[in-house]
Amino acid sequence: MAKSKEAIQAALEATEEAQSVELVEDFAIRLAEPSQPEDPTKRATKVKAKGVDESYAGWQGIQPLQKLHSLAIWLRSSAIHSDSWRSAVGLSLGIDNATRWSSWYKVLHNAIRKKSQITQFLFNHDQELADAMLTSSDWDLLEKTHQFLEPFASATLYAEGNCSSVSQSLILMDALLLHYEGAREDYRDDPRMLKAIEMGWFVLSKYYTKTEDTPVYAASLLLDPSRRRAYLDKNWHPDWHKAAIAGALDIWESEYQALEAHHQAEPLILSPRKDNQLERLFQKAEVRKKAINTNLDDLNAFIAGDPIQIDCTPLQWWCRLEQRTQYPRLSQMAIDILSIPSESAEPERAFSGARRTASWDRLRMSCQSLEKVECIGSWLREGLIVPSSEGGLGLVCSPESVDADLALDPALEDNWEGL
């Protein structure tokens, strides 16, 4: 075990400046020869000259994946082939993409779902697909690969959810590192899988380390009421705690600690008593007032507390009046940080949706109109606006629009036909 750790550490140090595909290839070489010192300036030349052992060259070196790739290419080569497949299998296989690892997971997932139909299809087309015939051992490896990739696919979807937040980033990475540890033990007798696990572990560790450059990752984790510092004590090495907490404290002390603490007003409750002189005298004599406990409104005090179970997301918990009253400054920090999405998937979807909205027959649509349409569409999908046909208030108009007999915005009115 110690020797394996030394090999990984040597490979990490030797490939510190490598990028993308070269990073993985160089890592494989270094992992195979960790004890041989070499001039870093000659590393790139060695990668190109020697290359990686063909048995560890990616999916091209795995025969079952080669067969599945060949099958996907054959299906896309002809409409007759794809129609025949659709009739026999009833599910599109898809195709792998070199820039998206999840594409392989989807292909494997679809193949395993229709294993019996695909086996029969290959048998019926054995002359055309002789090189793509999948044996029982091939299916075993495909299922093993699919099982290993499943947590990564789930983590991707988890981080893209409607309630996703930057607070999930480190938690997901911790979970995947645990997955690597368990998989390395499960596949200790499989050199091929062990090599893939070590290379994947290396890349994940590299990006995990980069989160140290942005303290909001650790701060968001510490501000999660269900985790706090106790999560670090249980799951992180003690040497990592100091830097993580120091980064969060720096944000707190530089931007939020000195903010003026304002008492959050309670929801307005109508009093049955009349607003007369006597009532105003009563109000002047009022002694009941909710004091703000400034000792609790502190990051150190909060993260040192015991984690609690919550029935919502951390952001929703901090947005509640109870928390904003008890932690007027800390809640502002938490809301600002936990509002950061963990991935850019939603902005990318907004771009794609806007391109479909601004189609060729809507060329007169202004940027302002497009922004309003996409914004309202997003609110409808997220349930922030409930249509009046479904018992909701619909799109609530501003007072100016009501006074003007619900007049449309000129930009919208000009493009009404396009909408």
LINCOR-V918729 format. One record per residue. SS is DSSP state (alpha for helix, beta for strand, coil for the rest). PSI is psi in degrees with one decimal (* if undefined). D_FIRST is the distance of its C-alpha to the first C-alpha in whole Angstrom. Layout:
# LINCOR-V918729
SS_PSI_D_FIRST / SS_PSI_D_FIRST
This chain:
# LINCOR-V918729
coil_-43.5_0 / alpha_-39.9_4 / alpha_-39.9_5 / alpha_-39.9_5 / alpha_-39.3_6 / alpha_-38.1_9 / alpha_-43.7_10 / alpha_-41.3_11 / alpha_-41.4_12 / alpha_-38.8_14 / alpha_-39.1_16 / alpha_-46.5_17 / alpha_-36.5_19 / alpha_-21.9_20 / coil_27.6_21 / coil_-37.3_23 / coil_1.7_26 / coil_157.5_26 / coil_148.8_27 / alpha_-130.3_28 / alpha_-38.6_27 / alpha_-34.5_27 / alpha_-48.8_24 / alpha_-42.4_22 / alpha_-43.9_23 / alpha_-37.8_22 / alpha_-41.3_19 / alpha_-41.2_18 / alpha_-45.8_19 / alpha_-35.2_17 / alpha_-33.2_14 / alpha_-28.5_15 / coil_62.4_17 / coil_-20.5_15 / coil_-3.0_16 / coil_110.2_20 / coil_150.0_22 / coil_147.7_24 / coil_120.1_27 / alpha_-28.6_27 / alpha_-18.9_30 / alpha_2.1_30 / alpha_-45.8_27 / alpha_-39.3_29 / alpha_-40.3_31 / alpha_-39.1_28 / alpha_-45.7_27 / alpha_-35.9_31 / alpha_-45.8_31 / alpha_-41.1_28 / coil_-176.5_27 / coil_148.6_24 / coil_129.0_23 / alpha_-29.5_26 / alpha_-13.4_23 / alpha_34.5_21 / coil_19.4_25 / coil_-163.2_25 / alpha_-23.7_27 / alpha_-23.0_29 / alpha_4.9_27 / coil_110.0_26 / alpha_-45.3_30 / alpha_-38.8_30 / alpha_-35.6_30 / alpha_-44.3_32 / alpha_-43.4_35 / alpha_-39.3_35 / alpha_-43.8_35 / alpha_-38.7_38 / alpha_-42.9_40 / alpha_-40.6_40 / alpha_-42.5_41 / alpha_-40.4_44 / alpha_-32.7_45 / alpha_-9.1_46 / coil_-15.0_48 / coil_140.3_51 / alpha_-31.3_52 / alpha_-42.7_53 / alpha_-47.1_50 / alpha_-38.2_49 / alpha_-42.1_52 / alpha_-42.0_51 / alpha_-46.1_47 / alpha_-38.4_49 / alpha_-37.6_51 / alpha_-36.8_49 / alpha_-39.8_46 / coil_13.4_47 / coil_130.6_44 / coil_135.4_43 / coil_-36.2_40 / coil_-173.0_39 / coil_148.4_38 / coil_154.4_34 / beta_129.7_35 / coil_-25.1_33 / coil_-2.1_33 / beta_104.7_32 / alpha_-31.2_29 / alpha_-20.2_30 / alpha_-36.3_33 / alpha_-39.8_31 / alpha_-41.7_30 / alpha_-40.5_34 / alpha_-45.6_34 / alpha_-41.7_32 / alpha_-45.7_33 / alpha_-39.5_37 / alpha_-43.8_36 / alpha_-35.0_34 / alpha_-33.9_37 / coil_38.1_40 / alpha_-49.5_38 / alpha_-42.5_41 / alpha_-38.3_43 / alpha_-39.4_41 / alpha_-42.6_41 / alpha_-38.5_45 / alpha_-43.8_45 / alpha_-37.2_43 / alpha_-38.4_45 / alpha_-22.0_48 / coil_38.0_48 / coil_-31.3_46 / coil_-38.3_48 / coil_-30.0_47 / coil_39.1_44 / alpha_-37.8_43 / alpha_-9.4_40 / alpha_9.2_38 / coil_126.3_39 / coil_121.4_36 / coil_174.7_35 / alpha_-37.4_33 / alpha_-33.0_30 / alpha_-44.6_30 / alpha_-36.3_31 / alpha_-44.3_28 / alpha_-38.2_26 / alpha_-41.3_28 / alpha_-36.7_28 / alpha_-42.5_24 / alpha_-41.6_24 / alpha_-42.5_27 / alpha_-38.8_25 / alpha_-36.3_22 / alpha_-14.4_24 / alpha_-45.8_26 / alpha_-31.9_25 / alpha_-41.3_25 / alpha_-41.7_29 / alpha_-40.0_29 / alpha_-38.7_28 / alpha_-46.4_30 / alpha_-36.6_33 / alpha_-39.5_33 / alpha_-11.5_33 / coil_0.2_36 / coil_166.5_38 / coil_-30.2_41 / coil_18.7_40 / coil_152.5_36 / coil_162.2_36 / alpha_-19.7_34 / alpha_-16.7_32 / alpha_-15.5_30 / alpha_-54.2_28 / alpha_-33.3_26 / alpha_-42.7_25 / alpha_-41.1_25 / alpha_-40.8_22 / alpha_-42.1_20 / alpha_-40.9_21 / alpha_-33.9_20 / alpha_-37.7_16 / alpha_-37.4_16 / alpha_-42.1_17 / alpha_-42.7_14 / alpha_-45.3_12 / alpha_-39.9_14 / alpha_-35.9_15 / alpha_-33.9_11 / alpha_-39.8_11 / alpha_-35.7_15 / coil_32.1_14 / coil_-21.3_11 / coil_7.5_14 / coil_96.6_16 / alpha_-36.2_15 / alpha_-48.8_18 / alpha_-38.0_17 / alpha_-42.3_13 / alpha_-44.0_14 / alpha_-39.3_17 / alpha_-44.5_15 / alpha_-38.3_13 / alpha_-41.1_16 / alpha_-39.5_18 / alpha_-41.9_15 / alpha_-47.2_16 / alpha_-43.4_20 / alpha_-41.0_20 / alpha_-36.3_18 / alpha_-44.6_21 / alpha_-31.8_23 / alpha_-43.3_22 / alpha_-32.7_22 / alpha_-22.2_26 / alpha_-18.8_27 / alpha_-22.9_27 / alpha_-13.8_30 / coil_98.6_32 / coil_-16.9_32 / alpha_-24.2_34 / alpha_-51.3_31 / alpha_-38.1_30 / alpha_-41.9_33 / alpha_-35.5_34 / alpha_-42.4_31 / alpha_-28.1_32 / coil_-3.7_36 / coil_114.1_35 / coil_-18.4_36 / coil_0.7_34 / coil_-64.0_31 / alpha_-153.6_32 / alpha_-23.9_30 / alpha_-31.7_29 / alpha_-42.2_26 / alpha_-42.0_25 / alpha_-33.7_24 / alpha_-36.8_23 / alpha_-15.3_20 / coil_153.9_20 / coil_138.9_18 / alpha_-29.3_21 / alpha_-18.7_21 / alpha_-17.7_22 / alpha_-46.2_25 / alpha_-47.7_27 / alpha_-39.7_28 / alpha_-47.4_28 / alpha_-37.8_31 / alpha_-39.7_32 / alpha_-42.2_33 / alpha_-41.3_34 / alpha_-34.0_37 / alpha_-41.7_38 / alpha_-45.3_39 / alpha_-48.3_41 / alpha_-33.4_42 / alpha_-25.1_44 / alpha_-23.0_45 / alpha_-29.5_46 / coil_-33.7_46 / coil_0.9_49 / coil_147.0_51 / coil_128.6_54 / coil_115.8_53 / coil_135.7_56 / coil_128.4_56 / coil_123.1_56 / coil_142.2_59 / coil_156.4_59 / coil_141.9_60 / coil_125.7_64 / coil_121.3_66 / coil_130.9_70 / coil_140.8_72 / coil_-13.7_75 / coil_147.9_77 / coil_152.4_79 / coil_82.7_78 / coil_-176.0_81 / alpha_-39.1_82 / alpha_-42.1_81 / alpha_-38.2_78 / alpha_-33.2_77 / alpha_-39.7_78 / alpha_-40.8_75 / alpha_-36.1_73 / alpha_-31.0_74 / coil_0.7_73 / coil_131.0_70 / coil_-10.2_67 / coil_121.9_65 / coil_135.3_62 / coil_113.5_58 / coil_147.5_57 / coil_122.2_53 / coil_97.7_51 / coil_-18.1_50 / coil_-32.6_47 / coil_-29.8_45 / coil_62.6_46 / coil_139.2_43 / alpha_-44.7_39 / alpha_-43.2_38 / alpha_-38.2_40 / alpha_-48.4_39 / alpha_-19.6_35 / coil_-13.1_35 / coil_167.9_37 / coil_139.3_35 / coil_146.1_34 / coil_154.8_37 / coil_131.1_37 / coil_154.2_39 / coil_21.7_41 / coil_-173.9_41 / coil_158.7_39 / alpha_-38.4_38 / alpha_-44.9_41 / alpha_-35.5_44 / alpha_-43.6_43 / alpha_-24.5_44 / alpha_-13.2_47 / coil_148.5_48 / alpha_-35.2_51 / alpha_-45.5_50 / alpha_-40.0_47 / alpha_-25.0_49 / alpha_-43.4_52 / alpha_-33.5_49 / coil_70.4_47 / alpha_-38.1_49 / alpha_-44.0_47 / alpha_-35.4_44 / alpha_-34.1_45 / alpha_-41.9_46 / alpha_-44.5_43 / alpha_-43.5_41 / alpha_-41.0_43 / alpha_-43.7_43 / alpha_-45.1_39 / alpha_-10.3_38 / coil_-10.8_41 / coil_124.8_39 / coil_152.0_38 / coil_-22.4_34 / coil_169.6_35 / coil_16.6_38 / alpha_-42.9_38 / alpha_-45.8_42 / alpha_-35.3_43 / alpha_-37.2_43 / alpha_-36.2_44 / alpha_-40.8_47 / alpha_-46.3_48 / alpha_-43.1_48 / alpha_-39.0_50 / alpha_-35.2_52 / alpha_-36.0_52 / alpha_-34.7_54 / alpha_-45.3_56 / coil_62.1_57 / coil_177.2_58 / alpha_-26.2_61 / alpha_12.4_64 / alpha_39.4_63 / coil_-17.8_63 / coil_-5.5_66 / coil_128.2_63 / coil_164.2_62 / alpha_-37.5_59 / alpha_-42.2_60 / alpha_-41.7_61 / alpha_-40.9_58 / alpha_-41.0_56 / alpha_-42.4_58 / alpha_-46.1_58 / alpha_-37.7_54 / alpha_-47.2_54 / alpha_-40.0_56 / alpha_-41.0_54 / alpha_-41.9_51 / alpha_-38.3_52 / alpha_-43.6_54 / alpha_-35.3_50 / alpha_-4.7_49 / coil_10.0_52 / coil_-22.6_53 / coil_125.3_56 / coil_120.0_58 / coil_147.4_61 / alpha_-27.9_64 / alpha_-18.2_64 / alpha_15.6_61 / coil_4.8_63 / coil_-172.6_61 / coil_-11.9_63 / coil_-157.1_62 / coil_106.8_62 / coil_124.7_64 / coil_156.8_66 / coil_159.8_67 / alpha_-35.4_70 / alpha_-39.6_72 / alpha_-37.1_71 / alpha_-42.6_73 / alpha_-27.8_76 / coil_27.5_76 / coil_44.7_76 / coil_39.7_73 / coil_142.6_73 / coil_152.9_70 / coil_135.1_68 / alpha_-39.0_70 / alpha_-41.0_67 / alpha_-37.1_66 / alpha_-38.6_70 / alpha_-28.3_70 / coil_19.1_67 / coil_-39.1_68 / coil_-35.1_69 / coil_-25.7_65 / coil_*_64
